[in-house]
Amino acid sequence: MNFAGAMVVAMAVDALLGWPAWLFARIGHPVTWLGGLIAAIDTAWNRASDPPALRRAAGVAGALAVIALSAALGWALQSLFPSGWIQIVLIGILAWPLVALRSLQDHVAAVATPLLAGDVAAAREAVSRIVGRDPASLDQAGIARAAIESLAENASDGIVAPVFWGALFGLPGILGYKAINTLDSMIGHRSERHKAFGWAAARIDDVANFIPARLTGFLFVLLAPQRSEALACMTRDARRHRSPNAGWPEAAMAGGLGVRLSGPRIYHGSATDEPWLNEGARDPRAADIAEALTVHRRAMLLVAGVLAILAFA
């Protein structure tokens, strides 16, 4: 249970401090360090001249190497700490930058504030920092939809998932998960360059997020303004999402707020015809982003409370 207590420490420190800009300017961030390693492997091992089968094998080897190295580093650090309160605090401090609690809250609130004031241009600029779709194509409903979807999905893979794996295995769990998630975000997409090399990264990420995504969805159902609608939407629409995991928290949030999410969008000038979640509901507004943030904060407090009970009761 020391690991559960350490995750409470990590969440508390991140909620209070985030990752300060001055610290990022001096040493960067653990995710950027991981990103540098992944980029180097991608450059060295993902050769366009190789056949797809060889590129897929190289991607498997590269993903496993990054995950194993990250987990081994976590195990080596964790083995240095004595058990008890010292271990809880030190693991929590080292896990702190791997929990994106404050960052997610701040980035989504930065979209809600100008949109509530009617400043669409500033809201587009803010939302462009958290989603990949073309901001110029987004009207007010599109901006609100993108912000709420990002909040729901990242609550799972940016907070619940790392805390889940950290509570189970400590530093090896949370560092290993963060390696998996960073691999997926960098090479786990279906571009021409990465559809073979990134195949393993995407599949491993699907497995690692299977339980956390569903836990996050049920947390949103429990704390949403419209609970029965949230549960109905999640159980009905989650599997319609292009992602096997992101649909669970997004559908729960859509039903819980009484809005429709997902749907057609534009990436890099190309339209994609994604299915709606909670089709038939109204489009979201700026006020719905604020409501989604309230649900999110309550859910994360509940996560921290359950972990604290497991660790200290």
N, C-alpha and C positions, 0 to 999 in steps of 0.2 A: 504493500500500500504506500510505501515511500514514493513510488513513481507517481501515483495519483496526487499526492501532496505537492510534489515538484511541479506538476502541471498547473496546480492552483497558483503557485508562486509565479510561474511563467506568465499566466494570464493576468495576474494582478500587476506585475511589473510592466507588462506591455500596455495594459489599459491606462496606467498612470503616465508612462514615459513615451510609448511608441518606440521608434528607432530614431533618435535625434539627428537632425541634419548635420550637426557638427561632427557627430560620430561617423556618419556615413561618409562625410568629406575626408575624414582621416583614414578610415580603415575599410570603407565600403560596407558590405553586408554579406553574411554567410551565403545567401542565395546568389549574389553576384560572384562569389568565389566558386560556387558550384557551376554557375553559368560559364565561367571562364574555362573550367575543366571540360565541360560538355562541348563547348565550342571548339576546343582544341582537338578533342576526339573526333568530332564531326568533320573537321577540316582534314585530319590525317587519315581517317578510316573510311569515310564516305566518298568514295571515288566514282565519278560519273562514268569512267571507262569500265568499271566492273559490272558483271551481270547482276540482275536483281537478286538472285539467290545468294550470291556472295555478299552483296550489300546488306541483305537481311541478316545474314550470319554475323557480319561485322557489327550491326546494330544491336543484336542480342548480346554479343560479347562486350560491347561498349557500355550498354545499359547495366548489365550485371556488374561490370567493373566499378562503375561510379557508385552504384548502390552498396556494393560490398565494402568499398573503401570508406564510404560515409558511415555505415553501420559499425565498421571496425574502429574508426576514429572515436565514435561515441562510446563503444565498449571500453576502449583503452582509457579514455578520460574518466568514465564512470568507475572503473576499477580502482582508480586512485583515491576515491572518496570513502571515508569511513561511514558506516551506517548511522542512521538516526537523523537528527535535525540538520547536521552539517551536510549530509548527502542530499536531503530534500532541498535545502536552500541553494547549494551549488549546482545541482542538476537544473533546478528551476531557473537560475540566472543564465546558465548556458543555453537552456531551451527558449528563453525569452525572445530572441530575435526570430525564432522559427514559428511564432504564433502571431498572425497578422490581425489581431483584434483592433488595435487603435488605428492602424493604417486603413483597414476596410471601412470603419466608421467614418473617418475623416474624408476619405475619397468620395464616398457616396453622399455624405452631407454636403460636400462641396458642389455637388450637382443640384441637390434640393434647394439650397439657399438662393442661387440666382434664378432658378426656375420659378420659385415661389414669388420672386420679385418681378417676374416677367422678362428677365434678361436672357433671352434664348441663346444669344451668341456666347455669353459666358457659360451657360449651361452646356452648350455643345463642346466648348473647349474643355470643361471639366470632365464630361463623360468620355471624351476621346482618350483620357488617361487610363480608363478602366475597361474599355471594350474595343474590339478591333473593327467594328463596323464603321462605315463612312459617316462622320458626324454631320457633314453638310446635307445628307439625305434625311436627317431626323427632324421631324416636327416636335412639338411639345410632348405629345403622347409617345413618340418614338424615343425621346430622351428619357422620359420617366420609365418606360418599359425597359430600356437598356440598363438603367441604374438599378432597378429592382431585380432584374435577372442577375446582374453581376453580384449584387448583395447576397442573393439566395445561394448562388453557386459557390461563391468564395467563402461564405460562412461555413460550407461543408469542407472544401479542400484547403482553405486557408486557416481554419481554426479547429473545427470539430475533428477532422481527420488527423492532423498532426498531434492534437491533444489525445485522441483515442490511442494512437500507436505509441505515444510517449507514456501514457498511463499504463499500457501493457508491458512495455519493454524498456522504458527510460530513454536515455540518450540514443542508444542504437536504434530504437523504434522511431523516434521523432526525426533524427538525422537521416535514417534510411528512407522514411516517408518523404521528407523534403527533397531528397535526391530523386525519388520517383516522380514527384510532382513537377520538379524543374525539368527533368528529362522530357516529360510529356509536353510541357509548355513550349519547349525549344525545338524538339524534333519529332514529337508525336502527332504531327498533322499530315494531311494527305496531299501535300505538295509534290511536284514531280521529283524534287530532290530527296524528300523524306518518306515517301510512301513505303519504300522497302526498308531503309535504314532505321526509320522511326517506328516500325511496326511493333517491335518488342516493348518500346517505351510506352506506347499507347495501351497495349494490352495489360502490362503490369500496372499501369495507373488505374485502369478499369477495375482490376481486382482489389487494389489497395483502397479504393474509394467506395467499394460496394456497400459495406456496412455503414461507414460514416455518412454517406449520402442519405441513406434511408433513416438513420438516426436523426439527422438534421431535418429531414422532411417531417418526421413525427414530432420533433420539438416545435416546429412552426405550427403544425396542426394543434398541438396542445395549447399554444399561446396566441393563436390568431384571433382576430375579432370575430370571425365567422368559422367556428371550429368544424361544424358538420360539413360545410361547403369545402373547407380545406381538405378534409379527409376524403370526401367524394371526388374532388378534382385530382388529388394525388393518386388515388387508387385507379382512377379512370384514365388520366392523361399522362402520367409519368413515363410510361413506356412509349409514348408517341414522340418523345424528344429524341433528337439525333444522338445524344449521349446516353449511355445506359445508366448513368448515375445522376447527372445534373438535373434531369427531369423531375426527380423526387422533391428536392427542396424548392425548385422553381414552381412546380405544379401546386405544391402545398401553399406557397406564398400567393400564387394567383387566386386560388380558391378562397384563401383566408382573407384576402383584401377585396374580393369580388371584382377582379379585373382580369383581362386577358393578357397573356405574355407570349413570348416567342413570336412565331409568325414570320412572314417574309421580311428579309432585310438585305442590305447591300454591303458587300465586302470588296474593297479595292475595285470598285466599279462594276462588280458582277453581282447580280441579284440571285438570292437563294430562296427557294420556296419552302420554308420550314413550316410545319404544322403548328396551329395555335394550341396553347394550353388554356383551358377554360374558355374555349371558343363560344361566342355569344354574349359574353360579359362585356362591360364597357371598357374603353381604353383607360389606362392609368393617367392620373394627373400628378402635379407636383406634391400635393398633400399626401398622395399615396406613398411616395418615397419616404416621407416623414413617418407615416404609419408603419411602413416596412422596417424602418430603422428601430422603431419602438419594439416591434416583435423580435427583431434580431437581438437587441440588447437584453430583453427578458430571457431569450433562449440561451444566450451566453452566460448570463447570471445563473440560470438553472444548471447548466453544465458545470460551472465552477462550484456551485453548491453541492451537487451530487458528488463530485470528486472530493470536496472537503469532507463530506460525511464518510466516504469510503476510507479516506486517509486518517481522519482524526477522531471520528466518533468511537 
